[in-house]
Amino acid sequence: MDGVRKRNQTWVLHERNELVVLVDASLDGQFDAEEACRFLKIGLLCTQDSPKIRPSMSNVMKMLTGEVTLDDKTITKPGIISDFMELKVKDEHKEKPYQSNHTSYTMPSSIGS
């Protein structure tokens, strides 16, 4: 599953209050469900498209250790901007045309950069 689909699945499970479903089944229930859900919610906060919405790393550390309480209301549905950015990155890795004085040919983008 790619990152966008994982993030979207996590959001849907968050809305249903079922984040615990994402925890590795091989743990066989031997984990703190509240803590696992808190970590997943922090992950959702960190994947927000706008940097202004994402927490600073120091706040992430405080949330992970429980020093700062995580407010569920601050978690908003991740937007689609990152989807467009992913497409842009893929396009940049395609071959791009290179032109000289007399001929035009295509070369890998890593060489033409």
N, C-alpha and C positions, 0 to 999 in steps of 0.2 A: 504494500500500500504506500502510495507516495505521501509526502508531507502535507499537501493540501487536503487530501482525503482524510488523513489521520486527524488533522486539526478540525475538519468539519464533523467527523464522527465524534470527536471529543466534545465539541460544542453541543451536538444533539443530545448526547448522554448527560451533559451538564444540565441542559434544560429539563431533562426528565428526572434529574436527581439520581442518576444511575452511573456516575463516574467509576464506581468500584468495579464495574464490569471490565474496565480496561486493565486492571491489575493482572499480572502474569498468573495464569491458572496453576502453574507448577508450584506456586507458593501454598496451594491447598488450604487457603484460609488463614495461614499463619502470618498475618500482618495486621497492622493497625489501620483499619479501613478509613477512619477519620483523617489520619495523617496522609495516607495515600491520596485521598480525594483533595486534601489541601494542596499537595504537591502538583496534582493535575490542574487544579484551578490556577495556581501560580504559573504553570506552563501556559495556560490560556491567556493570562495577563501579559506574559512575555511575548506572545505571538500577535499582539495587536498591530495593525498596520501603521498607525500613527505613533511615532516615537514619544509624543507628548502623553499618550495614554499608558505606555509601557512603564513599569516601575524601574527605578535605578537598581543597579546591581547590589548596592548596599541595602536597599529596601527588600530586594529578593532574598538576600541572606537573612535578614531579620524575619521575613515571613517564613522561610524554611525552618528556622530555629524556634519559631513561635514567639519571638520578641514583639512582633507587630501582628495585630489581628488582621486577617484577610477579610475585607468587606466584599461579599458576593455581589453587591450592587455595582461595584466598580468593574466587574467583568462584563464586557459587552461582546456581542457577536463579532468575530473577526470579519473584516471586510474582504473585498475582492481585489484590492490594490495589489496584494502580494501575488495573486494569480497572474495579473498582468506583468508584474516584475519578473516572474518566473518565465513567462513567454519571451520577454525582452532578452533575458539572459540566454535562453536557448537560441534566439535569432542571432545574437552576437557571436555564437560559436559556429554558425554556418559559414560557408566559404563566402568571401567577398571579392568583388572584381578588383583587379589591379591593372592599371593602365600605364604603359610606357609611351614614349614618343610615337611609335609606329604601330604597335600591336596592343591588343587587349586580351588578357587571359585571366583565368581564375586561379587563385592560390589559397591555401588554408589560412584562416584568420590569424592563427598563431604566428605565421611567418610575416604577414603583412602588418602586424601591430607594431 
